[in-house]
Structures are given as C-alpha cells and as structure tokens.
Amino acid sequence: MSDMTASDSPPVAELSYEQARDELVRVVTELEQGGATLEQSIALWERGEALARRCEEWLIGAKERLDAARAAAEG
C-alpha cells in the first residue's frame, strides 16, 4: 500500500488526462496486490471510479474538439 491516500490526493476534477490515467493505473495495481483493509479498498475503488470518469470526460472532450475541427475544415 502506498503512503498516499485518496484524501491526500488532488481533486480528480483538477487532474489532466495523463495524471488521472497514471493515478488510475496505480489504484488498480494497489487493488490487485491486495493487502489493503476493506475500508482502504473501498476508498481506492471510489477514487478509481472517479479517475475513470475523469479520463472519459477528457476523451469525450477531445473527440468533440476533433469533430468540430473536421466540420470547420469541411465546411
């Protein structure tokens, strides 16, 4: 288990895509390793869910920007 807990981590809404993705990988690794208490595992799971949503928001935003750029170039 790392020394950094979810409460020590920056708010998910402030993370870049890369930061959220990298932290999500760390969260998944910690959960897979086991050794966390039930409470820690729940907190990790909740943080992971929030990080996954943040990554999805970034990807949706990127797709919308690409679609807008394509539409502008075509029209």
N, C-alpha and C positions, 0 to 999 in steps of 0.2 A: 504494500500500500504506500502511495506517495505521501509526502508530508503536506501537500497542498489539498485542502478540502474544497468542496464546492462553495462554501461560504467565503473562502479566501480568494476565489477566482473572480475575474472581472465579470460584469454583467454580460450575458450572452448577446444582448442587443447591441453591444459596443464592439463586438468582435468582427474582424474581417472574415471573409470566406476561409482563407488559409488558416487563420488562428482557430476558428471553430472546427474545421476539419481535423487539424492536428490534435486539438484537445479531445475531440470525439474518438480519435484513434487511441489516445491514452486511456480514456474512460473505458472503452471496450476491452483493452488489454488488461486493465485492473480488474474488471468484472470477470474476465476469463481466467485470470490467475487464482481467483478465489481468495480466501483468507480474510476478507472484509467481514465485518459484522453485518447482521441483517439491516440495521439502520444505515450503515455506510453504503451497503449495496443499493438500498432504495434511493439514497441521495445521489449515488453515481448514476443509477438508471434515470432518475429525473433530469439530472444535468445532461446526460447523453441524449435524451429525448429533446430537450431544449436546443442542444447543439445541432442535432439533425434537422430540426425545424429551421434554424438559422441558416444552415447550409442550403436547404431547399429554397428559402427566401432569396438568397444571393443568386442561386442558379435560375430561378424564375425571373428575377430582375434582369439578369444578363441576357436571357432569351428574349425578353420584351425589348431590350435595347437593340439587340441584333435584328429582331423583326422590324422595328421602327427604322433602323438604318437601311435595311433591304427595301422597305416600302418607299423610303425617301429616294433611294438610288433608282428605283424602277419608275418613279412617278412624278 
